[in-house]
């Protein structure tokens, strides 16, 4: 997944493979291969990575070629050349959530009718929200607050003050 989740991960955790350069010669060699052939090559080079791919990635030649490129780089022992120094952050992750029913009841303001808004939301926003939830739920650092519960904002504020105090103490 790209978007917000990936940007946050890149800033906070870093993405070690981002520094691995593209290999035009390798890409040219792999360009004519089918997705099945690409997956088989990856499975031979890096069976763990191949096994971790979801069905979408297994069918995506661009992602398979990049995975092969990274696996080849690592096998050649070049991965030690890029020891990325990542600034250590102590971020506070706060996620706001609610029941699906609550979200479904809310409507967007604008020029569309209520019915059009709900239909658009069903087709597009729901899918996007599901992908976002799936992405962020994996991160155990996020403190989730249900916005349908009373005093949720007070709980967020309390946590933020505790976090801020502990980080301020570390600086002194």
C-alpha positions as CSV (number, residue, x, y, z in Angstrom):
1,X,0.0,0.0,0.0
2,X,1.1,3.5,-0.6
3,X,-0.3,6.8,0.6
4,X,-0.4,8.1,4.1
5,X,0.6,4.9,5.9
6,X,3.7,4.4,3.8
7,X,4.7,8.0,4.1
8,X,4.5,7.8,7.9
9,X,6.4,4.5,7.9
10,X,9.2,6.1,5.8
11,X,9.6,9.1,8.1
12,X,9.4,7.2,11.4
13,X,10.9,3.8,10.6
14,X,12.7,4.3,7.3
15,X,12.5,2.0,4.3
16,X,15.9,0.2,3.9
17,X,15.3,-0.9,0.4
18,X,14.6,2.6,-0.9
19,X,18.4,3.2,-1.2
20,X,18.9,0.1,-3.4
21,X,19.4,1.4,-7.0
22,X,17.6,0.2,-10.0
23,X,19.4,-2.1,-12.4
24,X,18.5,-1.2,-16.0
25,X,20.2,-4.3,-17.4
26,X,18.3,-6.6,-15.0
27,X,15.0,-4.9,-15.7
28,X,15.5,-5.2,-19.4
29,X,16.3,-8.9,-19.0
30,X,13.1,-9.4,-16.9
31,X,10.7,-7.2,-18.9
32,X,9.6,-9.9,-21.3
33,X,8.9,-12.5,-18.7
34,X,5.4,-13.5,-17.5
35,X,4.3,-12.8,-13.9
36,X,4.6,-16.6,-13.2
37,X,8.2,-16.6,-14.5
38,X,9.0,-13.6,-12.4
39,X,7.5,-15.1,-9.3
40,X,9.5,-18.3,-9.8
41,X,12.7,-16.3,-10.2
42,X,11.9,-14.4,-7.0
43,X,11.1,-17.7,-5.2
44,X,14.5,-19.1,-6.1
45,X,16.4,-15.9,-5.1
46,X,14.4,-15.1,-1.9
47,X,11.8,-17.8,-0.9
48,X,10.9,-15.8,2.3
49,X,10.0,-12.7,0.3
50,X,8.1,-14.7,-2.3
51,X,6.1,-16.4,0.4
52,X,5.2,-13.1,2.1
53,X,3.7,-11.6,-1.0
54,X,-0.1,-11.1,-1.2
55,X,-2.0,-12.2,-4.3
56,X,-2.0,-8.7,-5.7
57,X,1.8,-8.4,-5.5
58,X,2.3,-11.9,-7.0
59,X,0.4,-10.6,-10.1
60,X,2.2,-7.3,-10.4
61,X,5.2,-7.6,-12.7
62,X,6.6,-4.2,-11.6
63,X,6.6,-5.2,-7.9
64,X,8.0,-8.6,-8.7
65,X,10.8,-7.1,-10.8
66,X,11.7,-4.7,-7.9
67,X,11.7,-7.6,-5.4
68,X,14.0,-9.6,-7.8
69,X,16.2,-6.5,-8.0
70,X,16.5,-6.2,-4.2
71,X,17.1,-10.0,-3.8
72,X,19.8,-9.9,-6.4
73,X,21.4,-6.9,-4.7
74,X,21.4,-8.6,-1.3
75,X,22.8,-11.9,-2.7
76,X,25.7,-9.9,-4.3
77,X,26.5,-8.7,-0.8
78,X,26.0,-5.1,-1.7
79,X,23.4,-4.5,1.0
80,X,26.1,-3.6,3.6
81,X,27.0,-0.6,1.4
82,X,23.9,1.3,2.5
83,X,23.8,1.5,6.2
84,X,21.1,4.1,6.5
85,X,21.3,6.2,9.6
86,X,17.7,6.9,10.7
87,X,17.0,9.6,13.3
88,X,15.3,7.9,16.2
89,X,11.9,9.4,17.0
90,X,9.6,8.7,19.9
91,X,6.4,9.4,18.1
92,X,2.9,9.3,19.6
93,X,0.5,7.5,17.4
94,X,-3.2,8.2,17.9
95,X,-5.9,6.6,15.9
96,X,-9.6,7.6,15.9
97,X,-12.1,4.9,15.2
98,X,-15.9,4.3,15.5
99,X,-18.3,1.6,14.6
100,X,-19.0,1.1,10.9
101,X,-22.6,2.0,11.5
102,X,-21.7,5.4,12.9
103,X,-19.5,6.1,9.9
104,X,-22.2,4.9,7.5
105,X,-24.7,7.3,9.1
106,X,-22.5,10.4,8.4
107,X,-23.0,12.1,5.0
108,X,-20.7,14.4,3.1
109,X,-21.7,18.0,2.5
110,X,-21.7,19.4,-1.0
111,X,-23.6,19.4,-4.2
112,X,-24.6,15.7,-4.4
113,X,-27.8,14.4,-3.1
114,X,-27.9,12.3,0.0
115,X,-28.5,9.2,-2.1
116,X,-25.6,10.0,-4.5
117,X,-23.3,10.6,-1.6
118,X,-24.1,7.3,0.0
119,X,-23.7,5.4,-3.2
120,X,-20.3,7.0,-3.9
121,X,-19.2,6.4,-0.4
122,X,-20.3,2.7,-0.6
123,X,-18.3,2.1,-3.8
124,X,-15.1,4.1,-3.1
125,X,-14.7,5.4,0.4
126,X,-15.6,2.1,2.1
127,X,-12.9,0.2,0.1
128,X,-10.3,2.9,0.9
129,X,-11.2,3.1,4.6
130,X,-10.8,-0.7,4.8
131,X,-7.4,-0.6,3.3
132,X,-6.3,2.2,5.6
133,X,-7.7,0.4,8.7
134,X,-5.9,-2.8,7.7
135,X,-2.6,-0.9,7.2
136,X,-2.7,1.0,10.5
137,X,-4.1,-1.8,12.6
138,X,-0.8,-3.7,12.1
139,X,1.1,-0.9,13.9
140,X,1.0,-1.8,17.6
141,X,2.3,1.6,18.5
142,X,-1.0,3.3,17.7
143,X,-3.3,4.1,20.7
144,X,-6.8,3.8,19.3
145,X,-9.7,5.9,20.6
146,X,-13.3,5.2,19.7
147,X,-14.9,8.5,18.8
148,X,-18.4,7.1,19.7
149,X,-17.4,6.8,23.4
150,X,-17.9,9.6,25.8
151,X,-14.9,11.7,26.7
152,X,-12.7,10.2,24.0
153,X,-11.1,13.6,23.3
154,X,-10.2,14.0,27.0
155,X,-8.5,10.6,26.9
156,X,-6.5,11.6,23.8
157,X,-5.4,14.8,25.5
158,X,-4.4,13.0,28.6
159,X,-2.2,10.6,26.7
160,X,-0.7,13.4,24.6
161,X,0.3,15.3,27.8
162,X,1.9,12.1,29.3
163,X,3.8,11.5,26.1
164,X,4.9,15.2,25.9
165,X,6.0,15.2,29.5
166,X,8.1,12.0,29.1
167,X,9.8,13.4,25.9
168,X,10.4,16.7,27.5
169,X,12.1,15.0,30.5
170,X,14.3,13.0,28.1
171,X,15.6,16.2,26.5
172,X,16.7,17.7,29.9
